[in-house]
Amino acid sequence: MAIKYIPYYPNTIEGQAILDNFIRTQRMLKYRDNDKVIERIKRGMPLYEMEKLETVGKDNNDNKIIRGECLSACAYLKENNIEIDLVYIDPPFASGADYAKKVYIRRNPKVAELIQKAETELEDTDLKNFEEKMYGDVWDKEKYLNWMYENLMAIKSVMSPTASIYVHLDWHIGHYVKILMDEIFGEENFLNEIIWHYTNKMSRNSKDFARAHDTVFFYKKSETNCFNEIKIERNDPVKQSKRVWEDGKNMRARDSDGNIIYELSHEIKANDVWSIPFVASTDTQREDYATQKPEALLERIIQASSNERMLIADFFGGSGVTAAVAHKLGRRFIHVDVGINSIQTTRDRLAALDASFDVLEVQDGVSLFRNPVQTMDKLKKLVSGLRNEDRLDKFWEGAIQTTREGMMPVYIPNLMDSSTKLLDIVLINRVIREAIPDLPDGVKKVIVYYIDISDRTEIEKFIKEYNDTAVEIELRSMSELLSEIIIEDIAEYTVSQSTDKLFNGCQVEINCFHSDRVQSKIDIYNQKGQLNALKGVSDEDEDENDKDLTEEAPKKKKKKFSPIIISDTGLELIEYLSLDCSKSEGIWKSDSEIKIDKLGYVILNGNKTKDFWDGFIRSEQKPKRLKIRNICGDETIYVIEQ
């Protein structure tokens, strides 16, 4: 349960154009008894306990990686009086796009023949990261705008008086968000509509002009903001008159004879159209993250709107480019994202840059499987007997059928909508007044699952007093279901003194590794591939059906399906290992770590090598804990017996 609720920024700016097709986030309840308003509830940002999972580099960091929602992160910052000097966000674009994450089978150091299978790929829709799968699957326009309004209000509440904000969107929804930002920040605080023009991003064939730009809205919070003029190098120098300041005026410089002085200009002041290449798949800065933005884009933003030691925040951090560039430019950073893939990518990226930071996790009552989308999918399967029921409103997730109770509609909170995580009087009143009256005749009982609850005694009292329907309401906690989602990976290992002549210390040999979570993904992939093979189609054929191809496009040769087979030792399912030599519990401190890239090369303590993993991880001191991350990103910690 949330500790408390932190108020939003008091009011929006008066006198602005507003959108009337959605309700601004202000959770209210008005129910009547003899025409009197009994209760009216307004809620702010939910403040939860924050757990520190790991410290990288020095202690007492201003730099933070936070796994959680924007709203909860802002509540934490507000409560701790942390003010942000510059915000850049690259939120979902409401585009309907769908991206698949590729998971690569690693080289197995114990099985020589598997070396040839280093580039085998597992691609599964269940492995999409949160902000990508959210597109189209979660938001209609009104819900998206409510969600953005809520987040922008929260972000504004933690910005310093001289802060600026850059919001990165595209043609899908940007024009609507511009109106929201005018309302929240004030039209007079709008500074630029920046066009990021890219020429190297492939476009689909179509009957319209190729889209080759995104839009970034630039606002200041108040009258004064930090801004540094940015100059970029000209392609060809031009001859210009030299300028000087005289008597407060910008004047042409002249020599002693009064002649204008000319000089070659190699730079030009940056305008609001930025031609910066997209991050190509072959780019050295590529993090294998679908929505990654180029460092040059963030360099310009951070250099323009901040100075050294200022605090930069990205609340939809993705690949961690904002935090990485902020660190390189001598700024402090806060990276926030709900997806575990984002947190791990950013953590590894910053560790390789020798940055110091803490990794924190919002304790909001949800043990996320990998992200909210996947957790929702799992929850539906874990509710025993739950099945779809077309007769029910979309408020209900489905129904359970029993001989005694008949059809029992089931409500499951949407983890991607923060307003539904808390079961309070507002929500239960909606169940009574709106959801139950729309049910088919004959329903005797409904089941309402909750993650967090404001006051169960109070809610049960409210149900007793105000449920004038004939339908019973049963409240169930989801904590037991959520705990079943996480199944720990199993590792067998041996700890000994290092036998390496060049290294004097301890070594941990991984003898065997098994992951039910990864194996289930592989099983689904193999079943799908075998089924397609029987039908005479390949995955490539399925993909081509969704593309707009010209007649001249070359036809791909169908490949024979080769199932992914995992060895008995299972070491090819390991992506990352870390040793903590300090303590057996609490905050993780990595004393030695290995990351294995998709081609099997070892990244040792952030340094890329051309060595293949040998099945060991070594440390100078005796390790107390071992952490292993599988190729799907799930991490398990093992306490090493002394």
Buried (B, 14 or more C-beta within 10 A) or exposed (E): BBEEBBEBBEEBEEEBEEBEEBEBBEBEBEBEEEEEEBEEBEBBBBBBEBEBBBBBBEEEBEBBBBBBBBBBBBBBBBBEEBBBBBBBBBBBBBBEBBBBBEBBBBBBBBBEEBEEBBEBEBBBEBBBBBBBBBBEEBBEBEBBBBBBBBBBBBBBBBBBEBBBBBBBBBEBBBEBBBBBBBBBBBBEBBBEEBBBEBEEBEEEEEEEEEEBBBBBBBBBBEEEBBBEEBEEEEEEEEEEBBEEEEEEEEEEBEEEEEEEEEEEBEEEEBEEEBEBBBBEEEBEBEBBBBBBBBBBBBBBBBBBBBBEEBBBBBBBBBBBBBBBBBBBBEBBBBBBBBBBBBBBBBBBBBBBEEBBBBBBBBBBBBEBBBBBBBBBEBBBEEBEEBEEBEEBEEBBBBBBEEEEBEBBBBBBBBBBBBBBBBBBBBBBBBBBBEBBEEBEEEBEBBBBBBBBBBEEEEBEEBBEEBBEBEBBBEBBBBEEBBEEBEEEBBBEBEBEEBEEEEEEBBBBBBBBBBBEBBBBBBEBBBEBBEEBBEEEBBBEBEEBEEEEEEEEEEEEEEEEBEEBEBBEBBBBBBBBBBBBBBEEEEBBBBBBBBBBBBEBBBBBBBEEEEEBBBBBBBBEEBBBBBBBBBBBBBBBBBEBEE
